[in-house]
Amino acid sequence: MSETDYQLIIVGGGPAGLTAGLYAARAKLHAILLEKGAPGGQVMNTDWIDNYPGFPEGISGFELAEKMAAQVQRFGLPTKVCEVTSMDLAGPVKKIFLEGGETLTSRTVILATGARPNKLGIPGEKELTGKGVSYCATCDGPFYRGLEIAVIGGGDTAVQEAMHLTKFATRVTVIHRRNELRAERILQEKAFANARIDYIWDTVVTEVLGSKEVEGLRLKNVKSGEETTLAVKGCFVLIGLYPNNEMLPLDQLASEGGFIVTDKEMRTSLPGVMAAGDICSKEVRQIVNATGEGAVACVAAENYLGNLK
Amino acid sequence: MSETDYQLIIVGGGPAGLTAGLYAARAKLHAILLEKGAPGGQVMNTDWIDNYPGFPEGISGFELAEKMAAQVQRFGLPTKVCEVTSMDLAGPVKKIFLEGGETLTSRTVILATGARPNKLGIPGEKELTGKGVSYCATCDGPFYRGLEIAVIGGGDTAVQEAMHLTKFATRVTVIHRRNELRAERILQEKAFANARIDYIWDTVVTEVLGSKEVEGLRLKNVKSGEETTLAVKGCFVLIGLYPNNEMLPLDQLASEGGFIVTDKEMRTSLPGVMAAGDICSKEVRQIVNATGEGAVACVAAENYLGNLK
């Protein structure tokens, strides 16, 4: 069998990729982690994390990302800052094509490219992210105890999280661009029965208002064109998650809605190819299960390598 | 529908149960965690942990367990120290029976009862447990300062703990029934480089010798049948895990080898019943995926509760 550059290539340096790398380094695999920017993934952009076990007082996303990266470095995993443009994962020799023309080959690959929340793309959104603009109710809900907030969106996640947020916020206003929710009926019924949730229909947000933190939203009715403002302290943008799959060979890999399908051992439909973290098709996307999946994916890669002739 | 005491009962306070509890408390579920002793599970008995992401220099098991428990307490999850004797999980009202006759009811249950070390099941083992026979190097290592001891097993735990024990014992003999270790490569290399560790291959222990305390082991070579004895003062049995399933209704739940079968969302074969951590039938049993599973199990419980009429 022909030689390859590596036994394992890990694509992506968020919690899933870093944990896969930690386990790979400790297992003395000839492995490399490819990351296009600073390690940490979405964690780097998360202001404060209260729900990663082991940090009773919470920890900043920046610090957690740094700690995870330092731990991987301690065990000597090589990392390379580069942009992956495409892959050929179908055969026994996996090929990873990099910007600039370089090609890396490996027996196994762990896909940990993550996902990104869909953005509104309006003024104030970027500036106030982490200062009242959030893309994760599970992460940030408890920060809004006793306050009035808005949820943007009308799908399952938006409605589910609106209900979840009423445990903290005194009033949750759901702003949706259509005149009915897309969420499943049982969720809708529960949401409509919840006295803390209001609805503004046929309406889009055109600007997030506030200087140091969110003070309100500028709204526009898409039917009448009427503009109004809504005073809120928080704005949860829950209009879907987009998989970072531009560099993945979706013609070779089983996927659902652009997310990669795996089994419980994080194996994809292709032998020797594992996936971990937010790129996977799954229900729960949290740091704590991304890391767990990274470890499991690495063990699956080891097992695959162990069974090669 | 009849009332229940809780929306969610979590059985077990190791990393899986604690993380499920963390997520349940943050989701404001009416939940309780049942634990028979101190929280932390097997982590409490682990000397040093280098592969839980977020602690670049490593952390002691005791400290990690304390931090995880403190984090759950911070969010106000009620916990109860008690022994669960049995359960009836088949119907919509889940019943948890406690020692002393109390019964707790709940809509959902997360099983996080963990696993415990396997025993050799040979003469002298039970009689001399605590008198030289140990299943926890962290707990008992310091008692063997300046003495010669044996470690039985060849997996990660056995090799890791053999190295740990060389901090105390002058000589550690690893006795393994195969002719190579199963431990991860980095551990093997370190162990082979440690001058205080010897190996006896292809060999099983047939008896623990000694009257008031361990004086030696009777050994048998599985290939030649030859019997020998080894003079040691301590014997650490590190040969894998047994599921803590005595209180579980295995007639109601799908299981494999005594471990509970789940899907990717940690749902068992019974509606409303989730499992997480070492009690699950799975390939990888590490702290990092136990915690991830705890979080996923809690979200599954929330979703189940959300779909109840």
Interface residues (C-beta under 8 A of the other chain):
Chain A: P15 L18 T19 L22 Y23 A25 R26 A27 K28 D50 N51 Y52 P53 G54 F55 P56 E57 I59 L64 K67 M68 A70 Q71 Q73 R74 F75 T138 G141 P142 Q160 M163 H164 K167 I186 L187 K190 D263 K264 E265 K282 E283 V284 Q286 V288 N289 A290 T291 G292 E293 G294 A295 V296 V299 A300 N303
Chain B: P15 L18 T19 L22 Y23 R26 A27 K28 D50 N51 Y52 P53 G54 F55 P56 E57 I59 L64 K67 M68 A70 Q71 R74 F75 E184 R185 I186 L187 E189 D263 K264 E265 K282 E283 V284 Q286 V288 N289 A290 T291 G292 E293 G294 A295 V296 V299 A300 N303 G306 N307
